[in-house]
Amino acid sequence: MKHRIKDSGGNILYMAGLYREVAKGREFVILTKEATEKMTEIHDRIPVLMKANQIEGWFSGSITIEELCEDEYDIAIEADGS
């Protein structure tokens, strides 16, 4: 079953990740953490999410992964029967 996951307030959800340049191009990974209680019905992991005002801090290193992992988000989960 597919699920649509979105911010309850209608805000864009940004995911924290890392990338590196390699001979074949770029490689990337989306960082994850233990799922919130609401998400455990779908999966045991959830992407590390950021607010728009945290993106620059993530890129510059002034916001750590630990700080991002502490934030909680009010998300809405919608099941898609297709």
C-alpha positions in Angstrom: 0.0 0.0 0.0 1.3 3.5 -0.9 1.2 6.3 1.6 1.3 10.1 1.2 3.2 11.8 4.0 2.9 15.5 4.4 3.3 18.3 6.9 0.0 18.9 8.7 0.4 22.7 8.2 1.0 22.4 4.5 4.7 23.2 4.7 7.3 21.6 2.4 9.2 18.7 4.1 13.0 18.9 3.5 15.1 15.8 4.0 18.7 16.0 5.3 21.3 14.2 3.3 24.9 13.9 2.3 26.6 13.6 -1.1 30.1 13.2 -2.6 31.7 13.5 -5.9 33.0 10.2 -7.4 34.5 9.3 -10.7 31.0 8.2 -12.0 29.3 11.4 -10.8 27.6 12.0 -7.5 26.6 9.6 -4.8 24.1 10.6 -2.1 22.3 9.2 1.0 19.2 10.5 2.8 19.8 10.5 6.5 17.3 8.6 8.7 16.4 8.2 12.3 14.2 6.0 14.4 10.5 6.4 13.4 8.1 8.5 15.4 5.2 6.7 17.0 2.9 7.8 14.2 5.2 6.5 11.5 6.0 3.0 13.1 2.8 1.6 11.4 4.5 2.2 8.1 8.3 1.7 8.8 10.8 1.7 11.6 12.9 4.6 10.1 12.0 8.1 9.0 14.1 10.7 7.0 15.7 13.4 9.1 13.5 16.4 8.3 14.4 20.1 8.2 12.4 23.3 8.2 13.2 25.8 5.4 15.0 28.1 7.9 17.4 25.2 8.9 18.7 24.4 5.4 21.5 27.1 5.4 22.6 26.0 8.9 22.8 22.4 7.7 24.9 23.3 4.7 27.2 25.6 6.7 27.6 23.1 9.6 26.1 25.4 12.2 23.2 22.9 12.7 24.2 19.4 13.6 22.5 16.1 12.8 21.8 15.7 16.5 19.9 19.0 16.5 17.9 18.0 13.5 17.0 14.6 15.0 15.6 16.3 18.1 13.0 18.2 16.2 9.5 16.8 16.0 7.1 17.4 13.1 3.3 17.2 12.9 2.8 15.0 9.9 -0.3 13.7 8.3 -0.3 10.2 6.8 -2.8 9.3 4.0 -3.1 5.7 2.8 -3.6 5.3 -1.0 -5.3 2.1 -1.8 -3.8 1.7 -5.3 
